């Protein structure tokens, strides 16, 4: 995921986090809070789940955020 903030210094720094994630999904997906990179911790198995819902937030240093 990628978010942009035009502010300078601390107000422009963005931290990523999961807002909503199931326990099952948290065992499969990992989010780097500094880069927004989502990686797999294991293999995806279509028989165990054919879709995953992840809700992420990007917070800036000024206390503002957006969700996707």
PDB file of N, CA, C and O in Angstrom, chain B, residues numbered from 101:
ATOM      1  N   UNK B 101       0.854  -1.152   0.000  1.00  0.00           N
ATOM      2  CA  UNK B 101       0.000   0.000   0.000  1.00  0.00           C
ATOM      3  C   UNK B 101       0.911   1.229   0.000  1.00  0.00           C
ATOM      4  O   UNK B 101       2.033   1.189   0.504  1.00  0.00           O
ATOM      5  N   UNK B 102       0.407   2.314  -0.572  1.00  0.00           N
ATOM      6  CA  UNK B 102       1.226   3.530  -0.628  1.00  0.00           C
ATOM      7  C   UNK B 102       0.329   4.733  -0.362  1.00  0.00           C
ATOM      8  O   UNK B 102      -0.697   4.910  -1.019  1.00  0.00           O
ATOM      9  N   UNK B 103       0.719   5.553   0.598  1.00  0.00           N
ATOM     10  CA  UNK B 103       0.028   6.805   0.900  1.00  0.00           C
ATOM     11  C   UNK B 103       1.037   7.939   0.778  1.00  0.00           C
ATOM     12  O   UNK B 103       2.229   7.746   1.019  1.00  0.00           O
ATOM     13  N   UNK B 104       0.563   9.108   0.406  1.00  0.00           N
ATOM     14  CA  UNK B 104       1.415  10.284   0.273  1.00  0.00           C
ATOM     15  C   UNK B 104       0.896  11.406   1.160  1.00  0.00           C
ATOM     16  O   UNK B 104      -0.314  11.566   1.326  1.00  0.00           O
ATOM     17  N   UNK B 105       1.810  12.178   1.724  1.00  0.00           N
ATOM     18  CA  UNK B 105       1.458  13.327   2.542  1.00  0.00           C
ATOM     19  C   UNK B 105       2.432  14.448   2.187  1.00  0.00           C
ATOM     20  O   UNK B 105       3.647  14.269   2.270  1.00  0.00           O
ATOM     21  N   UNK B 106       1.905  15.586   1.797  1.00  0.00           N
ATOM     22  CA  UNK B 106       2.740  16.704   1.346  1.00  0.00           C
ATOM     23  C   UNK B 106       3.362  17.492   2.501  1.00  0.00           C
ATOM     24  O   UNK B 106       4.220  18.344   2.272  1.00  0.00           O
ATOM     25  N   UNK B 107       2.939  17.218   3.742  1.00  0.00           N
ATOM     26  CA  UNK B 107       3.512  17.934   4.880  1.00  0.00           C
ATOM     27  C   UNK B 107       4.995  17.608   5.030  1.00  0.00           C
ATOM     28  O   UNK B 107       5.475  16.589   4.534  1.00  0.00           O
ATOM     29  N   UNK B 108       5.704  18.487   5.718  1.00  0.00           N
ATOM     30  CA  UNK B 108       7.121  18.283   5.964  1.00  0.00           C
ATOM     31  C   UNK B 108       7.358  17.729   7.361  1.00  0.00           C
ATOM     32  O   UNK B 108       6.500  17.824   8.238  1.00  0.00           O
ATOM     33  N   UNK B 109       8.513  17.162   7.547  1.00  0.00           N
ATOM     34  CA  UNK B 109       8.980  16.620   8.829  1.00  0.00           C
ATOM     35  C   UNK B 109       8.018  15.584   9.403  1.00  0.00           C
ATOM     36  O   UNK B 109       7.497  14.745   8.668  1.00  0.00           O
ATOM     37  N   UNK B 110       7.780  15.640  10.719  1.00  0.00           N
ATOM     38  CA  UNK B 110       6.969  14.626  11.395  1.00  0.00           C
ATOM     39  C   UNK B 110       5.542  14.540  10.867  1.00  0.00           C
ATOM     40  O   UNK B 110       4.982  13.446  10.794  1.00  0.00           O
ATOM     41  N   UNK B 111       4.947  15.659  10.501  1.00  0.00           N
ATOM     42  CA  UNK B 111       3.570  15.639  10.009  1.00  0.00           C
ATOM     43  C   UNK B 111       3.449  14.897   8.679  1.00  0.00           C
ATOM     44  O   UNK B 111       2.357  14.458   8.320  1.00  0.00           O
ATOM     45  N   UNK B 112       4.540  14.752   7.954  1.00  0.00           N
ATOM     46  CA  UNK B 112       4.522  14.059   6.677  1.00  0.00           C
ATOM     47  C   UNK B 112       4.895  12.591   6.755  1.00  0.00           C
ATOM     48  O   UNK B 112       4.799  11.870   5.762  1.00  0.00           O
ATOM     49  N   UNK B 113       5.321  12.140   7.929  1.00  0.00           N
ATOM     50  CA  UNK B 113       5.688  10.735   8.092  1.00  0.00           C
ATOM     51  C   UNK B 113       4.432   9.890   8.234  1.00  0.00           C
ATOM     52  O   UNK B 113       3.506  10.257   8.957  1.00  0.00           O
ATOM     53  N   UNK B 114       4.405   8.762   7.547  1.00  0.00           N
ATOM     54  CA  UNK B 114       3.216   7.907   7.521  1.00  0.00           C
ATOM     55  C   UNK B 114       3.525   6.562   8.165  1.00  0.00           C
ATOM     56  O   UNK B 114       4.554   5.944   7.891  1.00  0.00           O
ATOM     57  N   UNK B 115       2.612   6.123   9.029  1.00  0.00           N
ATOM     58  CA  UNK B 115       2.684   4.815   9.661  1.00  0.00           C
ATOM     59  C   UNK B 115       1.453   4.023   9.220  1.00  0.00           C
ATOM     60  O   UNK B 115       0.332   4.531   9.265  1.00  0.00           O
ATOM     61  N   UNK B 116       1.666   2.790   8.798  1.00  0.00           N
ATOM     62  CA  UNK B 116       0.594   1.918   8.319  1.00  0.00           C
ATOM     63  C   UNK B 116       0.232   0.899   9.393  1.00  0.00           C
ATOM     64  O   UNK B 116       1.086   0.437  10.149  1.00  0.00           O
ATOM     65  N   UNK B 117      -1.072   0.557   9.442  1.00  0.00           N
ATOM     66  CA  UNK B 117      -1.514  -0.458  10.400  1.00  0.00           C
ATOM     67  C   UNK B 117      -2.777  -1.135   9.870  1.00  0.00           C
ATOM     68  O   UNK B 117      -3.510  -0.578   9.053  1.00  0.00           O
ATOM     69  N   UNK B 118      -3.004  -2.349  10.358  1.00  0.00           N
ATOM     70  CA  UNK B 118      -4.266  -3.016  10.070  1.00  0.00           C
ATOM     71  C   UNK B 118      -5.316  -2.415  10.982  1.00  0.00           C
ATOM     72  O   UNK B 118      -5.113  -2.331  12.193  1.00  0.00           O
ATOM     73  N   UNK B 119      -6.433  -1.998  10.414  1.00  0.00           N
ATOM     74  CA  UNK B 119      -7.546  -1.526  11.231  1.00  0.00           C
ATOM     75  C   UNK B 119      -8.448  -2.696  11.579  1.00  0.00           C
ATOM     76  O   UNK B 119      -8.916  -2.833  12.709  1.00  0.00           O
ATOM     77  N   UNK B 120      -8.681  -3.542  10.573  1.00  0.00           N
ATOM     78  CA  UNK B 120      -9.534  -4.705  10.787  1.00  0.00           C
ATOM     79  C   UNK B 120      -8.899  -5.885  10.069  1.00  0.00           C
ATOM     80  O   UNK B 120      -8.630  -5.822   8.870  1.00  0.00           O
ATOM     81  N   UNK B 121      -8.663  -6.957  10.809  1.00  0.00           N
ATOM     82  CA  UNK B 121      -8.099  -8.167  10.224  1.00  0.00           C
ATOM     83  C   UNK B 121      -8.540  -9.341  11.092  1.00  0.00           C
ATOM     84  O   UNK B 121      -8.538  -9.247  12.320  1.00  0.00           O
ATOM     85  N   UNK B 122      -8.915 -10.436  10.458  1.00  0.00           N
ATOM     86  CA  UNK B 122      -9.332 -11.613  11.216  1.00  0.00           C
ATOM     87  C   UNK B 122      -8.105 -12.309  11.791  1.00  0.00           C
ATOM     88  O   UNK B 122      -6.981 -12.089  11.339  1.00  0.00           O
ATOM     89  N   UNK B 123      -8.334 -13.137  12.777  1.00  0.00           N
ATOM     90  CA  UNK B 123      -7.225 -13.879  13.377  1.00  0.00           C
ATOM     91  C   UNK B 123      -6.560 -14.767  12.327  1.00  0.00           C
ATOM     92  O   UNK B 123      -5.334 -14.871  12.277  1.00  0.00           O
ATOM     93  N   UNK B 124      -7.377 -15.403  11.494  1.00  0.00           N
ATOM     94  CA  UNK B 124      -6.850 -16.267  10.436  1.00  0.00           C
ATOM     95  C   UNK B 124      -5.968 -15.468   9.478  1.00  0.00           C
ATOM     96  O   UNK B 124      -4.876 -15.911   9.122  1.00  0.00           O
ATOM     97  N   UNK B 125      -6.439 -14.290   9.060  1.00  0.00           N
ATOM     98  CA  UNK B 125      -5.665 -13.455   8.137  1.00  0.00           C
ATOM     99  C   UNK B 125      -4.382 -12.957   8.783  1.00  0.00           C
ATOM    100  O   UNK B 125      -3.364 -12.825   8.105  1.00  0.00           O
ATOM    101  N   UNK B 126      -4.413 -12.678  10.083  1.00  0.00           N
ATOM    102  CA  UNK B 126      -3.206 -12.187  10.764  1.00  0.00           C
ATOM    103  C   UNK B 126      -2.120 -13.250  10.832  1.00  0.00           C
ATOM    104  O   UNK B 126      -0.953 -12.927  11.051  1.00  0.00           O
ATOM    105  N   UNK B 127      -2.491 -14.522  10.647  1.00  0.00           N
ATOM    106  CA  UNK B 127      -1.509 -15.599  10.609  1.00  0.00           C
ATOM    107  C   UNK B 127      -0.911 -15.764   9.213  1.00  0.00           C
ATOM    108  O   UNK B 127       0.092 -16.456   9.041  1.00  0.00           O
ATOM    109  N   UNK B 128      -1.532 -15.125   8.214  1.00  0.00           N
ATOM    110  CA  UNK B 128      -1.103 -15.272   6.823  1.00  0.00           C
ATOM    111  C   UNK B 128      -0.414 -14.014   6.302  1.00  0.00           C
ATOM    112  O   UNK B 128       0.542 -14.109   5.532  1.00  0.00           O
ATOM    113  N   UNK B 129      -0.891 -12.826   6.717  1.00  0.00           N
ATOM    114  CA  UNK B 129      -0.398 -11.561   6.183  1.00  0.00           C
ATOM    115  C   UNK B 129       0.358 -10.764   7.238  1.00  0.00           C
ATOM    116  O   UNK B 129      -0.020 -10.743   8.409  1.00  0.00           O
ATOM    117  N   UNK B 130       1.426 -10.113   6.805  1.00  0.00           N
ATOM    118  CA  UNK B 130       2.197  -9.239   7.681  1.00  0.00           C
ATOM    119  C   UNK B 130       2.318  -7.885   6.996  1.00  0.00           C
ATOM    120  O   UNK B 130       2.552  -7.814   5.790  1.00  0.00           O
ATOM    121  N   UNK B 131       2.159  -6.813   7.760  1.00  0.00           N
ATOM    122  CA  UNK B 131       2.243  -5.455   7.242  1.00  0.00           C
ATOM    123  C   UNK B 131       3.450  -4.752   7.848  1.00  0.00           C
ATOM    124  O   UNK B 131       3.601  -4.712   9.069  1.00  0.00           O
ATOM    125  N   UNK B 132       4.304  -4.204   7.003  1.00  0.00           N
ATOM    126  CA  UNK B 132       5.425  -3.392   7.477  1.00  0.00           C
ATOM    127  C   UNK B 132       4.881  -1.998   7.767  1.00  0.00           C
ATOM    128  O   UNK B 132       4.450  -1.306   6.844  1.00  0.00           O
ATOM    129  N   UNK B 133       4.892  -1.578   9.008  1.00  0.00           N
ATOM    130  CA  UNK B 133       4.267  -0.312   9.410  1.00  0.00           C
ATOM    131  C   UNK B 133       4.983   0.914   8.852  1.00  0.00           C
ATOM    132  O   UNK B 133       4.401   1.997   8.813  1.00  0.00           O
ATOM    133  N   UNK B 134       6.226   0.764   8.424  1.00  0.00           N
ATOM    134  CA  UNK B 134       6.970   1.897   7.873  1.00  0.00           C
ATOM    135  C   UNK B 134       6.830   2.038   6.359  1.00  0.00           C
ATOM    136  O   UNK B 134       6.813   3.155   5.842  1.00  0.00           O
ATOM    137  N   UNK B 135       6.731   0.922   5.649  1.00  0.00           N
ATOM    138  CA  UNK B 135       6.701   0.971   4.187  1.00  0.00           C
ATOM    139  C   UNK B 135       5.330   0.704   3.579  1.00  0.00           C
ATOM    140  O   UNK B 135       5.078   1.085   2.436  1.00  0.00           O
ATOM    141  N   UNK B 136       4.440   0.052   4.330  1.00  0.00           N
ATOM    142  CA  UNK B 136       3.137  -0.324   3.799  1.00  0.00           C
ATOM    143  C   UNK B 136       3.168  -1.622   3.013  1.00  0.00           C
ATOM    144  O   UNK B 136       2.165  -2.002   2.409  1.00  0.00           O
ATOM    145  N   UNK B 137       4.297  -2.305   3.009  1.00  0.00           N
ATOM    146  CA  UNK B 137       4.444  -3.560   2.277  1.00  0.00           C
ATOM    147  C   UNK B 137       3.704  -4.681   3.003  1.00  0.00           C
ATOM    148  O   UNK B 137       3.892  -4.891   4.201  1.00  0.00           O
ATOM    149  N   UNK B 138       2.864  -5.396   2.263  1.00  0.00           N
ATOM    150  CA  UNK B 138       2.154  -6.550   2.807  1.00  0.00           C
ATOM    151  C   UNK B 138       2.833  -7.800   2.264  1.00  0.00           C
ATOM    152  O   UNK B 138       2.998  -7.946   1.052  1.00  0.00           O
ATOM    153  N   UNK B 139       3.226  -8.698   3.156  1.00  0.00           N
ATOM    154  CA  UNK B 139       3.882  -9.935   2.739  1.00  0.00           C
ATOM    155  C   UNK B 139       3.110 -11.133   3.278  1.00  0.00           C
ATOM    156  O   UNK B 139       2.370 -11.035   4.257  1.00  0.00           O
ATOM    157  N   UNK B 140       3.306 -12.262   2.610  1.00  0.00           N
ATOM    158  CA  UNK B 140       2.699 -13.519   3.047  1.00  0.00           C
ATOM    159  C   UNK B 140       3.609 -14.205   4.050  1.00  0.00           C
ATOM    160  O   UNK B 140       4.821 -14.281   3.848  1.00  0.00           O
ATOM    161  N   UNK B 141       3.027 -14.703   5.129  1.00  0.00           N
ATOM    162  CA  UNK B 141       3.791 -15.461   6.118  1.00  0.00           C
ATOM    163  C   UNK B 141       3.747 -16.944   5.813  1.00  0.00           C
ATOM    164  O   UNK B 141       4.540 -17.716   6.352  1.00  0.00           O
ATOM    165  N   UNK B 142       2.827 -17.346   4.956  1.00  0.00           N
ATOM    166  CA  UNK B 142       2.672 -18.748   4.582  1.00  0.00           C
ATOM    167  C   UNK B 142       2.047 -18.831   3.217  1.00  0.00           C
ATOM    168  O   UNK B 142       1.945 -17.833   2.504  1.00  0.00           O
ATOM    169  N   UNK B 143       1.631 -20.012   2.857  1.00  0.00           N
ATOM    170  CA  UNK B 143       1.015 -20.229   1.551  1.00  0.00           C
ATOM    171  C   UNK B 143      -0.478 -19.952   1.612  1.00  0.00           C
ATOM    172  O   UNK B 143      -1.118 -20.131   2.648  1.00  0.00           O
ATOM    173  N   UNK B 144      -1.021 -19.511   0.484  1.00  0.00           N
ATOM    174  CA  UNK B 144      -2.469 -19.349   0.361  1.00  0.00           C
ATOM    175  C   UNK B 144      -3.043 -20.664  -0.134  1.00  0.00           C
ATOM    176  O   UNK B 144      -2.529 -21.250  -1.087  1.00  0.00           O
ATOM    177  N   UNK B 145      -4.101 -21.129   0.505  1.00  0.00           N
ATOM    178  CA  UNK B 145      -4.748 -22.378   0.133  1.00  0.00           C
ATOM    179  C   UNK B 145      -6.201 -22.078  -0.204  1.00  0.00           C
ATOM    180  O   UNK B 145      -6.981 -21.697   0.668  1.00  0.00           O
ATOM    181  N   UNK B 146      -6.560 -22.250  -1.467  1.00  0.00           N
ATOM    182  CA  UNK B 146      -7.911 -21.949  -1.939  1.00  0.00           C
ATOM    183  C   UNK B 146      -8.971 -22.763  -1.190  1.00  0.00           C
ATOM    184  O   UNK B 146     -10.101 -22.300  -1.029  1.00  0.00           O
ATOM    185  N   UNK B 147      -8.626 -23.950  -0.740  1.00  0.00           N
ATOM    186  CA  UNK B 147      -9.581 -24.780  -0.008  1.00  0.00           C
ATOM    187  C   UNK B 147      -9.871 -24.233   1.383  1.00  0.00           C
ATOM    188  O   UNK B 147     -10.941 -24.489   1.935  1.00  0.00           O
ATOM    189  N   UNK B 148      -8.940 -23.487   1.953  1.00  0.00           N
ATOM    190  CA  UNK B 148      -9.138 -22.906   3.281  1.00  0.00           C
ATOM    191  C   UNK B 148      -9.787 -21.531   3.224  1.00  0.00           C
ATOM    192  O   UNK B 148     -10.437 -21.114   4.182  1.00  0.00           O
ATOM    193  N   UNK B 149      -9.621 -20.829   2.122  1.00  0.00           N
ATOM    194  CA  UNK B 149     -10.214 -19.506   1.979  1.00  0.00           C
ATOM    195  C   UNK B 149      -9.987 -18.994   0.569  1.00  0.00           C
ATOM    196  O   UNK B 149      -8.867 -19.021   0.060  1.00  0.00           O
ATOM    197  N   UNK B 150     -11.060 -18.525  -0.059  1.00  0.00           N
ATOM    198  CA  UNK B 150     -10.912 -18.042  -1.431  1.00  0.00           C
ATOM    199  C   UNK B 150     -10.810 -16.524  -1.502  1.00  0.00           C
ATOM    200  O   UNK B 150     -10.611 -15.968  -2.582  1.00  0.00           O
ATOM    201  N   UNK B 151     -10.945 -15.846  -0.357  1.00  0.00           N
ATOM    202  CA  UNK B 151     -10.754 -14.398  -0.317  1.00  0.00           C
ATOM    203  C   UNK B 151     -10.429 -13.964   1.112  1.00  0.00           C
ATOM    204  O   UNK B 151     -10.745 -14.660   2.077  1.00  0.00           O
ATOM    205  N   UNK B 152      -9.801 -12.817   1.221  1.00  0.00           N
ATOM    206  CA  UNK B 152      -9.419 -12.271   2.519  1.00  0.00           C
ATOM    207  C   UNK B 152      -9.742 -10.787   2.519  1.00  0.00           C
ATOM    208  O   UNK B 152      -9.418 -10.082   1.563  1.00  0.00           O
ATOM    209  N   UNK B 153     -10.373 -10.309   3.574  1.00  0.00           N
ATOM    210  CA  UNK B 153     -10.681  -8.892   3.714  1.00  0.00           C
ATOM    211  C   UNK B 153      -9.705  -8.276   4.701  1.00  0.00           C
ATOM    212  O   UNK B 153      -9.605  -8.705   5.851  1.00  0.00           O
ATOM    213  N   UNK B 154      -8.989  -7.266   4.236  1.00  0.00           N
ATOM    214  CA  UNK B 154      -8.038  -6.544   5.082  1.00  0.00           C
ATOM    215  C   UNK B 154      -8.413  -5.076   5.039  1.00  0.00           C
ATOM    216  O   UNK B 154      -8.645  -4.525   3.963  1.00  0.00           O
ATOM    217  N   UNK B 155      -8.474  -4.446   6.184  1.00  0.00           N
ATOM    218  CA  UNK B 155      -8.734  -3.009   6.245  1.00  0.00           C
ATOM    219  C   UNK B 155      -7.505  -2.359   6.866  1.00  0.00           C
ATOM    220  O   UNK B 155      -7.103  -2.696   7.979  1.00  0.00           O
ATOM    221  N   UNK B 156      -6.904  -1.408   6.119  1.00  0.00           N
ATOM    222  CA  UNK B 156      -5.668  -0.770   6.554  1.00  0.00           C
ATOM    223  C   UNK B 156      -5.870   0.711   6.759  1.00  0.00           C
ATOM    224  O   UNK B 156      -6.739   1.331   6.146  1.00  0.00           O
ATOM    225  N   UNK B 157      -5.037   1.277   7.649  1.00  0.00           N
ATOM    226  CA  UNK B 157      -5.039   2.719   7.863  1.00  0.00           C
ATOM    227  C   UNK B 157      -3.625   3.262   7.686  1.00  0.00           C
ATOM    228  O   UNK B 157      -2.633   2.611   8.015  1.00  0.00           O
ATOM    229  N   UNK B 158      -3.575   4.480   7.154  1.00  0.00           N
ATOM    230  CA  UNK B 158      -2.324   5.220   7.058  1.00  0.00           C
ATOM    231  C   UNK B 158      -2.472   6.450   7.938  1.00  0.00           C
ATOM    232  O   UNK B 158      -3.357   7.275   7.712  1.00  0.00           O
ATOM    233  N   UNK B 159      -1.605   6.576   8.946  1.00  0.00           N
ATOM    234  CA  UNK B 159      -1.633   7.695   9.897  1.00  0.00           C
ATOM    235  C   UNK B 159      -0.445   8.600   9.627  1.00  0.00           C
ATOM    236  O   UNK B 159       0.670   8.119   9.424  1.00  0.00           O
ATOM    237  N   UNK B 160      -0.674   9.908   9.621  1.00  0.00           N
ATOM    238  CA  UNK B 160       0.452  10.825   9.519  1.00  0.00           C
ATOM    239  C   UNK B 160       0.826  11.326  10.907  1.00  0.00           C
ATOM    240  O   UNK B 160       0.118  11.075  11.882  1.00  0.00           O
ATOM    241  N   UNK B 161       1.939  12.032  10.987  1.00  0.00           N
ATOM    242  CA  UNK B 161       2.436  12.532  12.269  1.00  0.00           C
ATOM    243  C   UNK B 161       1.567  13.606  12.891  1.00  0.00           C
ATOM    244  O   UNK B 161       1.736  13.934  14.065  1.00  0.00           O
ATOM    245  N   UNK B 162       0.635  14.161  12.121  1.00  0.00           N
ATOM    246  CA  UNK B 162      -0.250  15.193  12.629  1.00  0.00           C
ATOM    247  C   UNK B 162      -1.564  14.669  13.180  1.00  0.00           C
ATOM    248  O   UNK B 162      -2.432  15.453  13.563  1.00  0.00           O
ATOM    249  N   UNK B 163      -1.722  13.342  13.227  1.00  0.00           N
ATOM    250  CA  UNK B 163      -2.921  12.743  13.785  1.00  0.00           C
ATOM    251  C   UNK B 163      -4.022  12.469  12.778  1.00  0.00           C
ATOM    252  O   UNK B 163      -5.099  12.010  13.156  1.00  0.00           O
ATOM    253  N   UNK B 164      -3.775  12.742  11.503  1.00  0.00           N
ATOM    254  CA  UNK B 164      -4.771  12.468  10.474  1.00  0.00           C
ATOM    255  C   UNK B 164      -4.562  11.046   9.926  1.00  0.00           C
ATOM    256  O   UNK B 164      -3.460  10.501  10.003  1.00  0.00           O
ATOM    257  N   UNK B 165      -5.629  10.454   9.372  1.00  0.00           N
ATOM    258  CA  UNK B 165      -5.515   9.112   8.824  1.00  0.00           C
ATOM    259  C   UNK B 165      -6.546   8.910   7.717  1.00  0.00           C
ATOM    260  O   UNK B 165      -7.502   9.673   7.581  1.00  0.00           O
ATOM    261  N   UNK B 166      -6.321   7.868   6.939  1.00  0.00           N
ATOM    262  CA  UNK B 166      -7.277   7.442   5.947  1.00  0.00           C
ATOM    263  C   UNK B 166      -7.277   5.917   5.946  1.00  0.00           C
ATOM    264  O   UNK B 166      -6.304   5.281   6.351  1.00  0.00           O
ATOM    265  N   UNK B 167      -8.378   5.349   5.488  1.00  0.00           N
ATOM    266  CA  UNK B 167      -8.579   3.902   5.548  1.00  0.00           C
ATOM    267  C   UNK B 167      -8.864   3.363   4.156  1.00  0.00           C
ATOM    268  O   UNK B 167      -9.541   4.001   3.349  1.00  0.00           O
ATOM    269  N   UNK B 168      -8.337   2.183   3.893  1.00  0.00           N
ATOM    270  CA  UNK B 168      -8.642   1.484   2.640  1.00  0.00           C
ATOM    271  C   UNK B 168      -8.874   0.017   2.912  1.00  0.00           C
ATOM    272  O   UNK B 168      -9.145  -0.747   1.985  1.00  0.00           O
TER     273      UNK B 168
END
